[in-house]
Amino acid sequence: MRNLKRMKAALLVGVLVFTGCAQSGLRIGNTVTLCCPGNYADYEAYRLQTENMPLFLSDWAVEMFDSAFQERGLERNDQINDLIVTMSYRHVNLDPETEDVNPFIRQETIDVELRYIAVINISMRETRSGEEVWAGEVSRIHTVSPGEFMHEGPARIAFQETFRDLLIGYPGRD
């Protein structure tokens, strides 16, 4: 079982490296995973919901996505909308010794460096039909030493740029 998890993690890292998504610094990789079965010209408003997002990340990741998506010509309206956007978080620990450690619940007794891939999946579904019409993900490899913390300012800028880049091919209402 552990070998299967290691193989999956190695495969994921390999895919990220060979597709140009592995990052250094604050660059966040992104990829569109589903595009274009929808009626994009008809979409005017969206509702946004999150799943499994760490509290410290949720508010400003949503804010940065909202800003980038609104630049594409849509308006956020959580009551009346054409699309439901779901942002969901997951992470993959890259070291077998720390695979059961949650990187966001750091206990003082854990004094090892953590290496993991943080992934935010973004899914868009039509409100009426429930059909998924667009999907993508952003990801970044993290190495966190004991005592380190999130630098929110630079991360906000990186998220803003990444969401803009991810949505650049979104078939807007031109």
N, C-alpha and C positions, 0 to 999 in steps of 0.2 A: 504494500500500500504506500509506504514512504517513497519507494522508488518510482511509483506511478506519479506521485505528486512532484517529485524532483524532475521527472521527465517532462511533465506539463509545464512547470516553471521554466525549465531550460528551453523548451520549444517556444514559449511566449517571449522570453528574452531574445531568442534568435530571430523571431519574426519582427520584433521591435527594432533590433539592430539592423537587419537586412532591408527593412522597408523605410529606413530613414527616420524612425520614430524614437530612437534612443536619444536621450538628451544629455546635455551638460549644462551647467548653470541653471537658469530658470525656464528654459525652453520646455514646452509641453507638447508632446506628440498628439496628432489627431488624425482621424480617418472617418470617412463617410462609409457606413455599412449598408445603407438602403436608401435609394433615391428614385424618385420620380414616378411612382404609380398614382399620385394624387392629382387633385384639381387645384393646383397651386394658385391660379389666378382668382379663385373663389374664396380663398382664405383671407380673412381680415383680422381676426382676433384669436388669441390663444389663452389657455389656462396653464399654469405651471405648477407641478407638484414634485416633491422629492421623496426618495426612498433610500433608507440606510445611509443618509448623508451625515457625517460627523457634524456636531453642532457648530464647532468653530468654522467649518467650511461652508455650511449651508447658506447662510445669509449673503455672504459676498460672492460666492460662486453663482448663486441665482441672480444677484444684481448684475454681475458681469455678463451672464448669458442674456438676461433681459435687454440690456443695452445693445449687445451685438445683434440680437434677433429683431429688435425694433428698428435698427438700421436697415434691415431687409424689408421694411414696410408693413410689419404687423404690429398690432397693439395688444398689450396684455389686458385681458378682461376675464377675471376668474368666475364671472357669473354667466355671461353670454359669449360664446366662442365657437370657433370652427375646428380648432385643434386642441388636443390635450398633450402637453409636453411633459414628459416624465424624465427627471434626472435621477439616476440611481448610482450609488457608490459601491465599489468593492475593492479589495486589495489582495494581492498575492504575495505572501512572504517568499523570499528567494533562498533563504537559508534553512535547511531542515531542522537545525537546532532551535530556531525561533519561529517555526511555522505556526505555533499555537499562541504566539504573543500578539496581542492587538496593539498596533503602533500608537493608538490614541489613548490607551490606558497604560501609561508607563508607571510601573511600580518601582519604588526605590530599590528593591531587592534585585531588579533586573539591570545588570550593568554590562550588557552586550550591545554591540552595534546592530541595528536592524537594517535589513535591505529588503525592500518590497516595491511592487509596482502598484501605484494608485490609479484606479480607472473610474471615470465617470461616464456611464452610458446615457445617451440622450435618445429618447424615442418619441416620435410624434404620431398621434393617432387622430383620425377624424372623429369629432365628437359624436356625430350621428351614427355612423356605420361601425365605428370601432376599428376600422382598417388602419394598420400601420402604413404610413405614407413616407416617412423619412426616419433615418436613424444614423447615429454616429457615436464616436467615443473619443474622449481625450484621456491621455495616460502619461505618466511620468514615473521613472525609476527614482526611488529615494534611498539614500543612505543616511541614517540618523544615529548619531552617537548619543550615549547617555548624557542627559542634561541639555540637549539642544531643543530648540522650540521653533515654531513656525514664524517666518518673517512675512507678515501679512501684506505689507506695502508692496514689495516687489512681486509677491505672488498674485496680487490683484491685477497688476499690469500684465503679467504673463498670461493669466486667465483671459483677460480682455482680448489680447492679441490672438490667443488660441481659438477662442470662440468665433472671432471675426474670420479667422482663416478657415475654420471648419465650415462656417456658413457661407463662405464666398460663392460656392457652387449651388447654394440653395436656390431653387427656381422661384425667385421673387415675383412680385406683382408689377413687372416692368411694363 
